[in-house]
């Protein structure tokens, strides 16, 4: 799925935090730490009370190592 397209097409969706997390993880999986970290940081900043906040923080900490 194209997560960025979903985010752009449905900006008010309750699934936006999940889409941002998945997009960030996709970037990390292909080795693009810069974009992956940016998206995880954005998720934490914009959706701090979401269910996805905790896994985003976990993956963000892993990319520091």
mmCIF file as Biopython writes it, N, C-alpha, C and O atoms, coordinates in Angstrom:
data_model
#
loop_
_atom_site.group_PDB
_atom_site.id
_atom_site.type_symbol
_atom_site.label_atom_id
_atom_site.label_alt_id
_atom_site.label_comp_id
_atom_site.label_asym_id
_atom_site.label_entity_id
_atom_site.label_seq_id
_atom_site.pdbx_PDB_ins_code
_atom_site.Cartn_x
_atom_site.Cartn_y
_atom_site.Cartn_z
_atom_site.occupancy
_atom_site.B_iso_or_equiv
_atom_site.auth_seq_id
_atom_site.auth_asym_id
_atom_site.pdbx_PDB_model_num
ATOM 1   N N  . UNK A ? 1  ? 0.848  -1.187 0.000  1.0 0.0 1  A 1 
ATOM 2   C CA . UNK A ? 1  ? 0.000  0.000  0.000  1.0 0.0 1  A 1 
ATOM 3   C C  . UNK A ? 1  ? 0.882  1.233  0.000  1.0 0.0 1  A 1 
ATOM 4   O O  . UNK A ? 1  ? 1.957  1.242  0.600  1.0 0.0 1  A 1 
ATOM 5   N N  . UNK A ? 2  ? 0.429  2.252  -0.663 1.0 0.0 2  A 1 
ATOM 6   C CA . UNK A ? 2  ? 1.137  3.516  -0.693 1.0 0.0 2  A 1 
ATOM 7   C C  . UNK A ? 2  ? 0.672  4.349  0.506  1.0 0.0 2  A 1 
ATOM 8   O O  . UNK A ? 2  ? -0.359 5.019  0.444  1.0 0.0 2  A 1 
ATOM 9   N N  . UNK A ? 3  ? 1.430  4.297  1.576  1.0 0.0 3  A 1 
ATOM 10  C CA . UNK A ? 3  ? 1.029  4.966  2.814  1.0 0.0 3  A 1 
ATOM 11  C C  . UNK A ? 3  ? 0.975  6.478  2.667  1.0 0.0 3  A 1 
ATOM 12  O O  . UNK A ? 3  ? 0.089  7.129  3.221  1.0 0.0 3  A 1 
ATOM 13  N N  . UNK A ? 4  ? 1.925  7.037  1.919  1.0 0.0 4  A 1 
ATOM 14  C CA . UNK A ? 4  ? 1.929  8.487  1.736  1.0 0.0 4  A 1 
ATOM 15  C C  . UNK A ? 4  ? 0.675  8.946  0.996  1.0 0.0 4  A 1 
ATOM 16  O O  . UNK A ? 4  ? 0.097  9.977  1.341  1.0 0.0 4  A 1 
ATOM 17  N N  . UNK A ? 5  ? 0.254  8.201  -0.005 1.0 0.0 5  A 1 
ATOM 18  C CA . UNK A ? 5  ? -0.970 8.557  -0.741 1.0 0.0 5  A 1 
ATOM 19  C C  . UNK A ? 5  ? -2.172 8.512  0.197  1.0 0.0 5  A 1 
ATOM 20  O O  . UNK A ? 5  ? -3.031 9.392  0.147  1.0 0.0 5  A 1 
ATOM 21  N N  . UNK A ? 6  ? -2.236 7.500  1.046  1.0 0.0 6  A 1 
ATOM 22  C CA . UNK A ? 6  ? -3.326 7.400  2.015  1.0 0.0 6  A 1 
ATOM 23  C C  . UNK A ? 6  ? -3.329 8.620  2.937  1.0 0.0 6  A 1 
ATOM 24  O O  . UNK A ? 6  ? -4.380 9.208  3.196  1.0 0.0 6  A 1 
ATOM 25  N N  . UNK A ? 7  ? -2.155 8.992  3.425  1.0 0.0 7  A 1 
ATOM 26  C CA . UNK A ? 7  ? -2.036 10.152 4.325  1.0 0.0 7  A 1 
ATOM 27  C C  . UNK A ? 7  ? -2.517 11.415 3.627  1.0 0.0 7  A 1 
ATOM 28  O O  . UNK A ? 7  ? -3.227 12.224 4.224  1.0 0.0 7  A 1 
ATOM 29  N N  . UNK A ? 8  ? -2.138 11.587 2.380  1.0 0.0 8  A 1 
ATOM 30  C CA . UNK A ? 8  ? -2.543 12.781 1.629  1.0 0.0 8  A 1 
ATOM 31  C C  . UNK A ? 8  ? -4.026 12.765 1.281  1.0 0.0 8  A 1 
ATOM 32  O O  . UNK A ? 8  ? -4.687 13.802 1.329  1.0 0.0 8  A 1 
ATOM 33  N N  . UNK A ? 9  ? -4.548 11.598 0.932  1.0 0.0 9  A 1 
ATOM 34  C CA . UNK A ? 9  ? -5.952 11.486 0.518  1.0 0.0 9  A 1 
ATOM 35  C C  . UNK A ? 9  ? -6.935 11.532 1.687  1.0 0.0 9  A 1 
ATOM 36  O O  . UNK A ? 9  ? -8.069 11.985 1.531  1.0 0.0 9  A 1 
ATOM 37  N N  . UNK A ? 10 ? -6.502 11.065 2.852  1.0 0.0 10 A 1 
ATOM 38  C CA . UNK A ? 10 ? -7.396 10.983 4.018  1.0 0.0 10 A 1 
ATOM 39  C C  . UNK A ? 10 ? -6.749 11.595 5.265  1.0 0.0 10 A 1 
ATOM 40  O O  . UNK A ? 10 ? -6.522 10.894 6.251  1.0 0.0 10 A 1 
ATOM 41  N N  . UNK A ? 11 ? -6.455 12.884 5.225  1.0 0.0 11 A 1 
ATOM 42  C CA . UNK A ? 11 ? -5.708 13.506 6.336  1.0 0.0 11 A 1 
ATOM 43  C C  . UNK A ? 11 ? -6.429 13.502 7.679  1.0 0.0 11 A 1 
ATOM 44  O O  . UNK A ? 11 ? -5.781 13.680 8.710  1.0 0.0 11 A 1 
ATOM 45  N N  . UNK A ? 12 ? -7.721 13.310 7.704  1.0 0.0 12 A 1 
ATOM 46  C CA . UNK A ? 12 ? -8.487 13.303 8.957  1.0 0.0 12 A 1 
ATOM 47  C C  . UNK A ? 12 ? -8.778 11.886 9.466  1.0 0.0 12 A 1 
ATOM 48  O O  . UNK A ? 12 ? -9.454 11.718 10.481 1.0 0.0 12 A 1 
ATOM 49  N N  . UNK A ? 13 ? -8.273 10.878 8.771  1.0 0.0 13 A 1 
ATOM 50  C CA . UNK A ? 13 ? -8.553 9.497  9.139  1.0 0.0 13 A 1 
ATOM 51  C C  . UNK A ? 13 ? -7.934 9.150  10.493 1.0 0.0 13 A 1 
ATOM 52  O O  . UNK A ? 13 ? -6.874 9.659  10.857 1.0 0.0 13 A 1 
ATOM 53  N N  . UNK A ? 14 ? -8.614 8.278  11.224 1.0 0.0 14 A 1 
ATOM 54  C CA . UNK A ? 14 ? -8.074 7.816  12.501 1.0 0.0 14 A 1 
ATOM 55  C C  . UNK A ? 14 ? -6.886 6.864  12.291 1.0 0.0 14 A 1 
ATOM 56  O O  . UNK A ? 14 ? -6.201 6.505  13.248 1.0 0.0 14 A 1 
ATOM 57  N N  . UNK A ? 15 ? -6.648 6.464  11.053 1.0 0.0 15 A 1 
ATOM 58  C CA . UNK A ? 15 ? -5.557 5.548  10.742 1.0 0.0 15 A 1 
ATOM 59  C C  . UNK A ? 15 ? -4.263 6.252  10.319 1.0 0.0 15 A 1 
ATOM 60  O O  . UNK A ? 15 ? -3.294 5.590  9.945  1.0 0.0 15 A 1 
ATOM 61  N N  . UNK A ? 16 ? -4.241 7.562  10.375 1.0 0.0 16 A 1 
ATOM 62  C CA . UNK A ? 16 ? -3.047 8.313  9.974  1.0 0.0 16 A 1 
ATOM 63  C C  . UNK A ? 16 ? -1.823 7.920  10.807 1.0 0.0 16 A 1 
ATOM 64  O O  . UNK A ? 16 ? -0.765 7.669  10.230 1.0 0.0 16 A 1 
ATOM 65  N N  . UNK A ? 17 ? -1.923 7.855  12.143 1.0 0.0 17 A 1 
ATOM 66  C CA . UNK A ? 17 ? -0.727 7.449  12.904 1.0 0.0 17 A 1 
ATOM 67  C C  . UNK A ? 17 ? -0.183 6.073  12.481 1.0 0.0 17 A 1 
ATOM 68  O O  . UNK A ? 17 ? 1.030  5.879  12.404 1.0 0.0 17 A 1 
ATOM 69  N N  . UNK A ? 18 ? -1.074 5.140  12.214 1.0 0.0 18 A 1 
ATOM 70  C CA . UNK A ? 18 ? -0.641 3.821  11.768 1.0 0.0 18 A 1 
ATOM 71  C C  . UNK A ? 18 ? 0.059  3.894  10.413 1.0 0.0 18 A 1 
ATOM 72  O O  . UNK A ? 18 ? 1.068  3.225  10.189 1.0 0.0 18 A 1 
ATOM 73  N N  . UNK A ? 19 ? -0.482 4.706  9.519  1.0 0.0 19 A 1 
ATOM 74  C CA . UNK A ? 19 ? 0.122  4.851  8.192  1.0 0.0 19 A 1 
ATOM 75  C C  . UNK A ? 19 ? 1.503  5.496  8.291  1.0 0.0 19 A 1 
ATOM 76  O O  . UNK A ? 19 ? 2.428  5.085  7.591  1.0 0.0 19 A 1 
ATOM 77  N N  . UNK A ? 20 ? 1.648  6.497  9.152  1.0 0.0 20 A 1 
ATOM 78  C CA . UNK A ? 20 ? 2.948  7.149  9.324  1.0 0.0 20 A 1 
ATOM 79  C C  . UNK A ? 20 ? 3.957  6.156  9.896  1.0 0.0 20 A 1 
ATOM 80  O O  . UNK A ? 20 ? 5.099  6.097  9.441  1.0 0.0 20 A 1 
ATOM 81  N N  . UNK A ? 21 ? 3.535  5.378  10.891 1.0 0.0 21 A 1 
ATOM 82  C CA . UNK A ? 21 ? 4.428  4.373  11.477 1.0 0.0 21 A 1 
ATOM 83  C C  . UNK A ? 21 ? 4.879  3.370  10.417 1.0 0.0 21 A 1 
ATOM 84  O O  . UNK A ? 21 ? 6.068  3.073  10.302 1.0 0.0 21 A 1 
ATOM 85  N N  . UNK A ? 22 ? 3.940  2.858  9.659  1.0 0.0 22 A 1 
ATOM 86  C CA . UNK A ? 22 ? 4.278  1.856  8.641  1.0 0.0 22 A 1 
ATOM 87  C C  . UNK A ? 22 ? 5.170  2.437  7.550  1.0 0.0 22 A 1 
ATOM 88  O O  . UNK A ? 22 ? 6.088  1.769  7.075  1.0 0.0 22 A 1 
ATOM 89  N N  . UNK A ? 23 ? 4.903  3.676  7.153  1.0 0.0 23 A 1 
ATOM 90  C CA . UNK A ? 23 ? 5.749  4.303  6.138  1.0 0.0 23 A 1 
ATOM 91  C C  . UNK A ? 23 ? 7.162  4.493  6.679  1.0 0.0 23 A 1 
ATOM 92  O O  . UNK A ? 23 ? 8.143  4.241  5.979  1.0 0.0 23 A 1 
ATOM 93  N N  . UNK A ? 24 ? 7.256  4.938  7.924  1.0 0.0 24 A 1 
ATOM 94  C CA . UNK A ? 24 ? 8.570  5.115  8.541  1.0 0.0 24 A 1 
ATOM 95  C C  . UNK A ? 24 ? 9.334  3.805  8.624  1.0 0.0 24 A 1 
ATOM 96  O O  . UNK A ? 24 ? 10.533 3.763  8.348  1.0 0.0 24 A 1 
ATOM 97  N N  . UNK A ? 25 ? 8.645  2.737  9.003  1.0 0.0 25 A 1 
ATOM 98  C CA . UNK A ? 25 ? 9.293  1.426  9.095  1.0 0.0 25 A 1 
ATOM 99  C C  . UNK A ? 25 ? 9.727  0.920  7.725  1.0 0.0 25 A 1 
ATOM 100 O O  . UNK A ? 25 ? 10.757 0.257  7.605  1.0 0.0 25 A 1 
ATOM 101 N N  . UNK A ? 26 ? 8.956  1.224  6.703  1.0 0.0 26 A 1 
ATOM 102 C CA . UNK A ? 26 ? 9.349  0.834  5.337  1.0 0.0 26 A 1 
ATOM 103 C C  . UNK A ? 26 ? 10.659 1.513  4.948  1.0 0.0 26 A 1 
ATOM 104 O O  . UNK A ? 26 ? 11.545 0.881  4.373  1.0 0.0 26 A 1 
ATOM 105 N N  . UNK A ? 27 ? 10.778 2.796  5.261  1.0 0.0 27 A 1 
ATOM 106 C CA . UNK A ? 27 ? 12.021 3.504  4.962  1.0 0.0 27 A 1 
ATOM 107 C C  . UNK A ? 27 ? 13.195 2.887  5.720  1.0 0.0 27 A 1 
ATOM 108 O O  . UNK A ? 27 ? 14.277 2.715  5.160  1.0 0.0 27 A 1 
ATOM 109 N N  . UNK A ? 28 ? 12.982 2.557  6.988  1.0 0.0 28 A 1 
ATOM 110 C CA . UNK A ? 28 ? 14.052 1.927  7.759  1.0 0.0 28 A 1 
ATOM 111 C C  . UNK A ? 28 ? 14.430 0.580  7.169  1.0 0.0 28 A 1 
ATOM 112 O O  . UNK A ? 28 ? 15.611 0.235  7.128  1.0 0.0 28 A 1 
ATOM 113 N N  . UNK A ? 29 ? 13.454 -0.181 6.715  1.0 0.0 29 A 1 
ATOM 114 C CA . UNK A ? 29 ? 13.711 -1.508 6.133  1.0 0.0 29 A 1 
ATOM 115 C C  . UNK A ? 29 ? 14.569 -1.437 4.870  1.0 0.0 29 A 1 
ATOM 116 O O  . UNK A ? 29 ? 15.358 -2.342 4.600  1.0 0.0 29 A 1 
ATOM 117 N N  . UNK A ? 30 ? 14.415 -0.372 4.108  1.0 0.0 30 A 1 
ATOM 118 C CA . UNK A ? 30 ? 15.219 -0.259 2.883  1.0 0.0 30 A 1 
ATOM 119 C C  . UNK A ? 30 ? 16.532 0.477  3.132  1.0 0.0 30 A 1 
ATOM 120 O O  . UNK A ? 30 ? 17.300 0.728  2.203  1.0 0.0 30 A 1 
ATOM 121 N N  . UNK A ? 31 ? 16.782 0.820  4.400  1.0 0.0 31 A 1 
ATOM 122 C CA . UNK A ? 31 ? 18.053 1.449  4.749  1.0 0.0 31 A 1 
ATOM 123 C C  . UNK A ? 31 ? 18.055 2.956  4.722  1.0 0.0 31 A 1 
ATOM 124 O O  . UNK A ? 31 ? 19.114 3.568  4.864  1.0 0.0 31 A 1 
ATOM 125 N N  . UNK A ? 32 ? 16.901 3.578  4.546  1.0 0.0 32 A 1 
ATOM 126 C CA . UNK A ? 32 ? 16.813 5.048  4.522  1.0 0.0 32 A 1 
ATOM 127 C C  . UNK A ? 32 ? 16.500 5.536  5.936  1.0 0.0 32 A 1 
ATOM 128 O O  . UNK A ? 32 ? 15.355 5.842  6.268  1.0 0.0 32 A 1 
ATOM 129 N N  . UNK A ? 33 ? 17.554 5.600  6.761  1.0 0.0 33 A 1 
ATOM 130 C CA . UNK A ? 33 ? 17.374 5.982  8.164  1.0 0.0 33 A 1 
ATOM 131 C C  . UNK A ? 33 ? 16.908 7.417  8.321  1.0 0.0 33 A 1 
ATOM 132 O O  . UNK A ? 33 ? 16.157 7.722  9.247  1.0 0.0 33 A 1 
ATOM 133 N N  . UNK A ? 34 ? 17.333 8.291  7.449  1.0 0.0 34 A 1 
ATOM 134 C CA . UNK A ? 34 ? 16.974 9.707  7.548  1.0 0.0 34 A 1 
ATOM 135 C C  . UNK A ? 34 ? 15.465 9.902  7.438  1.0 0.0 34 A 1 
ATOM 136 O O  . UNK A ? 34 ? 14.853 10.516 8.311  1.0 0.0 34 A 1 
ATOM 137 N N  . UNK A ? 35 ? 14.870 9.386  6.378  1.0 0.0 35 A 1 
ATOM 138 C CA . UNK A ? 35 ? 13.425 9.534  6.188  1.0 0.0 35 A 1 
ATOM 139 C C  . UNK A ? 35 ? 12.634 8.717  7.212  1.0 0.0 35 A 1 
ATOM 140 O O  . UNK A ? 35 ? 11.587 9.155  7.687  1.0 0.0 35 A 1 
ATOM 141 N N  . UNK A ? 36 ? 13.137 7.537  7.546  1.0 0.0 36 A 1 
ATOM 142 C CA . UNK A ? 36 ? 12.474 6.711  8.542  1.0 0.0 36 A 1 
ATOM 143 C C  . UNK A ? 36 ? 12.429 7.390  9.898  1.0 0.0 36 A 1 
ATOM 144 O O  . UNK A ? 36 ? 11.384 7.414  10.548 1.0 0.0 36 A 1 
ATOM 145 N N  . UNK A ? 37 ? 13.554 7.940  10.328 1.0 0.0 37 A 1 
ATOM 146 C CA . UNK A ? 37 ? 13.607 8.649  11.608 1.0 0.0 37 A 1 
ATOM 147 C C  . UNK A ? 37 ? 12.724 9.892  11.580 1.0 0.0 37 A 1 
ATOM 148 O O  . UNK A ? 37 ? 12.047 10.201 12.562 1.0 0.0 37 A 1 
ATOM 149 N N  . UNK A ? 38 ? 12.732 10.603 10.453 1.0 0.0 38 A 1 
ATOM 150 C CA . UNK A ? 38 ? 11.892 11.798 10.339 1.0 0.0 38 A 1 
ATOM 151 C C  . UNK A ? 38 ? 10.419 11.451 10.570 1.0 0.0 38 A 1 
ATOM 152 O O  . UNK A ? 38 ? 9.726  12.139 11.319 1.0 0.0 38 A 1 
ATOM 153 N N  . UNK A ? 39 ? 9.950  10.395 9.932  1.0 0.0 39 A 1 
ATOM 154 C CA . UNK A ? 39 ? 8.541  10.011 10.060 1.0 0.0 39 A 1 
ATOM 155 C C  . UNK A ? 39 ? 8.201  9.536  11.476 1.0 0.0 39 A 1 
ATOM 156 O O  . UNK A ? 39 ? 7.136  9.860  12.001 1.0 0.0 39 A 1 
ATOM 157 N N  . UNK A ? 40 ? 9.097  8.776  12.085 1.0 0.0 40 A 1 
ATOM 158 C CA . UNK A ? 40 ? 8.845  8.332  13.456 1.0 0.0 40 A 1 
ATOM 159 C C  . UNK A ? 40 ? 8.814  9.527  14.418 1.0 0.0 40 A 1 
ATOM 160 O O  . UNK A ? 40 ? 7.977  9.580  15.320 1.0 0.0 40 A 1 
ATOM 161 N N  . UNK A ? 41 ? 9.724  10.477 14.224 1.0 0.0 41 A 1 
ATOM 162 C CA . UNK A ? 41 ? 9.732  11.685 15.057 1.0 0.0 41 A 1 
ATOM 163 C C  . UNK A ? 41 ? 8.466  12.503 14.839 1.0 0.0 41 A 1 
ATOM 164 O O  . UNK A ? 41 ? 7.908  13.056 15.788 1.0 0.0 41 A 1 
ATOM 165 N N  . UNK A ? 42 ? 8.012  12.581 13.592 1.0 0.0 42 A 1 
ATOM 166 C CA . UNK A ? 42 ? 6.779  13.306 13.277 1.0 0.0 42 A 1 
ATOM 167 C C  . UNK A ? 42 ? 5.579  12.650 13.957 1.0 0.0 42 A 1 
ATOM 168 O O  . UNK A ? 42 ? 4.716  13.336 14.505 1.0 0.0 42 A 1 
ATOM 169 N N  . UNK A ? 43 ? 5.532  11.332 13.920 1.0 0.0 43 A 1 
ATOM 170 C CA . UNK A ? 43 ? 4.454  10.598 14.570 1.0 0.0 43 A 1 
ATOM 171 C C  . UNK A ? 43 ? 4.428  10.887 16.074 1.0 0.0 43 A 1 
ATOM 172 O O  . UNK A ? 43 ? 3.370  11.166 16.639 1.0 0.0 43 A 1 
ATOM 173 N N  . UNK A ? 44 ? 5.573  10.819 16.701 1.0 0.0 44 A 1 
ATOM 174 C CA . UNK A ? 44 ? 5.669  11.070 18.141 1.0 0.0 44 A 1 
ATOM 175 C C  . UNK A ? 44 ? 5.249  12.498 18.472 1.0 0.0 44 A 1 
ATOM 176 O O  . UNK A ? 44 ? 4.564  12.735 19.468 1.0 0.0 44 A 1 
ATOM 177 N N  . UNK A ? 45 ? 5.656  13.435 17.645 1.0 0.0 45 A 1 
ATOM 178 C CA . UNK A ? 45 ? 5.334  14.850 17.879 1.0 0.0 45 A 1 
ATOM 179 C C  . UNK A ? 45 ? 3.850  15.141 17.633 1.0 0.0 45 A 1 
ATOM 180 O O  . UNK A ? 45 ? 3.199  15.803 18.441 1.0 0.0 45 A 1 
ATOM 181 N N  . UNK A ? 46 ? 3.329  14.646 16.524 1.0 0.0 46 A 1 
ATOM 182 C CA . UNK A ? 46 ? 1.964  14.991 16.119 1.0 0.0 46 A 1 
ATOM 183 C C  . UNK A ? 46 ? 0.884  14.119 16.774 1.0 0.0 46 A 1 
ATOM 184 O O  . UNK A ? 46 ? -0.259 14.556 16.912 1.0 0.0 46 A 1 
ATOM 185 N N  . UNK A ? 47 ? 1.227  12.913 17.172 1.0 0.0 47 A 1 
ATOM 186 C CA . UNK A ? 47 ? 0.244  11.973 17.741 1.0 0.0 47 A 1 
ATOM 187 C C  . UNK A ? 47 ? 0.802  11.315 19.006 1.0 0.0 47 A 1 
ATOM 188 O O  . UNK A ? 47 ? 0.929  10.092 19.059 1.0 0.0 47 A 1 
ATOM 189 N N  . UNK A ? 48 ? 1.133  12.112 20.018 1.0 0.0 48 A 1 
ATOM 190 C CA . UNK A ? 48 ? 1.791  11.557 21.215 1.0 0.0 48 A 1 
ATOM 191 C C  . UNK A ? 48 ? 0.933  10.605 22.032 1.0 0.0 48 A 1 
ATOM 192 O O  . UNK A ? 48 ? 1.471  9.804  22.797 1.0 0.0 48 A 1 
ATOM 193 N N  . UNK A ? 49 ? -0.375 10.667 21.896 1.0 0.0 49 A 1 
ATOM 194 C CA . UNK A ? 49 ? -1.243 9.787  22.679 1.0 0.0 49 A 1 
ATOM 195 C C  . UNK A ? 49 ? -1.790 8.616  21.867 1.0 0.0 49 A 1 
ATOM 196 O O  . UNK A ? 49 ? -2.686 7.899  22.313 1.0 0.0 49 A 1 
ATOM 197 N N  . UNK A ? 50 ? -1.240 8.438  20.677 1.0 0.0 50 A 1 
ATOM 198 C CA . UNK A ? 50 ? -1.711 7.334  19.831 1.0 0.0 50 A 1 
ATOM 199 C C  . UNK A ? 50 ? -1.103 6.015  20.295 1.0 0.0 50 A 1 
ATOM 200 O O  . UNK A ? 50 ? -0.098 5.988  21.006 1.0 0.0 50 A 1 
ATOM 201 N N  . UNK A ? 51 ? -1.724 4.947  19.885 1.0 0.0 51 A 1 
ATOM 202 C CA . UNK A ? 51 ? -1.216 3.601  20.176 1.0 0.0 51 A 1 
ATOM 203 C C  . UNK A ? 51 ? 0.143  3.393  19.513 1.0 0.0 51 A 1 
ATOM 204 O O  . UNK A ? 51 ? 0.972  2.632  20.012 1.0 0.0 51 A 1 
ATOM 205 N N  . UNK A ? 52 ? 0.365  4.061  18.403 1.0 0.0 52 A 1 
ATOM 206 C CA . UNK A ? 52 ? 1.594  3.891  17.627 1.0 0.0 52 A 1 
ATOM 207 C C  . UNK A ? 52 ? 2.780  4.651  18.215 1.0 0.0 52 A 1 
ATOM 208 O O  . UNK A ? 52 ? 3.914  4.447  17.782 1.0 0.0 52 A 1 
ATOM 209 N N  . UNK A ? 53 ? 2.538  5.519  19.187 1.0 0.0 53 A 1 
ATOM 210 C CA . UNK A ? 53 ? 3.615  6.312  19.781 1.0 0.0 53 A 1 
ATOM 211 C C  . UNK A ? 53 ? 4.696  5.415  20.392 1.0 0.0 53 A 1 
ATOM 212 O O  . UNK A ? 53 ? 5.886  5.622  20.155 1.0 0.0 53 A 1 
ATOM 213 N N  . UNK A ? 54 ? 4.288  4.444  21.158 1.0 0.0 54 A 1 
ATOM 214 C CA . UNK A ? 54 ? 5.250  3.583  21.851 1.0 0.0 54 A 1 
ATOM 215 C C  . UNK A ? 54 ? 6.134  2.789  20.879 1.0 0.0 54 A 1 
ATOM 216 O O  . UNK A ? 54 ? 7.356  2.802  21.029 1.0 0.0 54 A 1 
ATOM 217 N N  . UNK A ? 55 ? 5.548  2.095  19.880 1.0 0.0 55 A 1 
ATOM 218 C CA . UNK A ? 55 ? 6.431  1.395  18.937 1.0 0.0 55 A 1 
ATOM 219 C C  . UNK A ? 55 ? 7.319  2.362  18.155 1.0 0.0 55 A 1 
ATOM 220 O O  . UNK A ? 55 ? 8.457  2.027  17.825 1.0 0.0 55 A 1 
ATOM 221 N N  . UNK A ? 56 ? 6.812  3.546  17.860 1.0 0.0 56 A 1 
ATOM 222 C CA . UNK A ? 56 ? 7.629  4.526  17.142 1.0 0.0 56 A 1 
ATOM 223 C C  . UNK A ? 56 ? 8.857  4.885  17.972 1.0 0.0 56 A 1 
ATOM 224 O O  . UNK A ? 56 ? 9.965  4.963  17.442 1.0 0.0 56 A 1 
ATOM 225 N N  . UNK A ? 57 ? 8.665  5.100  19.256 1.0 0.0 57 A 1 
ATOM 226 C CA . UNK A ? 57 ? 9.794  5.411  20.148 1.0 0.0 57 A 1 
ATOM 227 C C  . UNK A ? 57 ? 10.784 4.241  20.217 1.0 0.0 57 A 1 
ATOM 228 O O  . UNK A ? 57 ? 11.998 4.446  20.236 1.0 0.0 57 A 1 
ATOM 229 N N  . UNK A ? 58 ? 10.262 3.035  20.253 1.0 0.0 58 A 1 
ATOM 230 C CA . UNK A ? 58 ? 11.114 1.851  20.308 1.0 0.0 58 A 1 
ATOM 231 C C  . UNK A ? 58 ? 11.995 1.755  19.058 1.0 0.0 58 A 1 
ATOM 232 O O  . UNK A ? 58 ? 13.207 1.563  19.152 1.0 0.0 58 A 1 
ATOM 233 N N  . UNK A ? 59 ? 11.369 1.889  17.896 1.0 0.0 59 A 1 
ATOM 234 C CA . UNK A ? 59 ? 12.134 1.803  16.645 1.0 0.0 59 A 1 
ATOM 235 C C  . UNK A ? 59 ? 13.092 2.979  16.497 1.0 0.0 59 A 1 
ATOM 236 O O  . UNK A ? 59 ? 14.190 2.825  15.962 1.0 0.0 59 A 1 
ATOM 237 N N  . UNK A ? 60 ? 12.685 4.135  16.961 1.0 0.0 60 A 1 
ATOM 238 C CA . UNK A ? 60 ? 13.562 5.309  16.899 1.0 0.0 60 A 1 
ATOM 239 C C  . UNK A ? 60 ? 14.805 5.072  17.745 1.0 0.0 60 A 1 
ATOM 240 O O  . UNK A ? 60 ? 15.911 5.404  17.319 1.0 0.0 60 A 1 
ATOM 241 N N  . UNK A ? 61 ? 14.645 4.512  18.919 1.0 0.0 61 A 1 
ATOM 242 C CA . UNK A ? 61 ? 15.794 4.198  19.776 1.0 0.0 61 A 1 
ATOM 243 C C  . UNK A ? 61 ? 16.708 3.158  19.140 1.0 0.0 61 A 1 
ATOM 244 O O  . UNK A ? 61 ? 17.926 3.226  19.304 1.0 0.0 61 A 1 
ATOM 245 N N  . UNK A ? 62 ? 16.139 2.198  18.419 1.0 0.0 62 A 1 
ATOM 246 C CA . UNK A ? 62 ? 16.944 1.178  17.753 1.0 0.0 62 A 1 
ATOM 247 C C  . UNK A ? 62 ? 17.803 1.779  16.637 1.0 0.0 62 A 1 
ATOM 248 O O  . UNK A ? 62 ? 18.900 1.288  16.371 1.0 0.0 62 A 1 
ATOM 249 N N  . UNK A ? 63 ? 17.317 2.830  15.987 1.0 0.0 63 A 1 
ATOM 250 C CA . UNK A ? 63 ? 18.084 3.414  14.872 1.0 0.0 63 A 1 
ATOM 251 C C  . UNK A ? 63 ? 19.254 4.232  15.379 1.0 0.0 63 A 1 
ATOM 252 O O  . UNK A ? 63 ? 20.153 4.557  14.603 1.0 0.0 63 A 1 
ATOM 253 N N  . UNK A ? 64 ? 19.268 4.575  16.657 1.0 0.0 64 A 1 
ATOM 254 C CA . UNK A ? 64 ? 20.390 5.326  17.229 1.0 0.0 64 A 1 
ATOM 255 C C  . UNK A ? 64 ? 21.605 4.426  17.426 1.0 0.0 64 A 1 
ATOM 256 O O  . UNK A ? 64 ? 22.734 4.911  17.494 1.0 0.0 64 A 1 
ATOM 257 N N  . UNK A ? 65 ? 21.380 3.129  17.517 1.0 0.0 65 A 1 
ATOM 258 C CA . UNK A ? 65 ? 22.483 2.189  17.798 1.0 0.0 65 A 1 
ATOM 259 C C  . UNK A ? 65 ? 23.296 1.887  16.581 1.0 0.0 65 A 1 
ATOM 260 O O  . UNK A ? 65 ? 24.254 1.118  16.654 1.0 0.0 65 A 1 
#
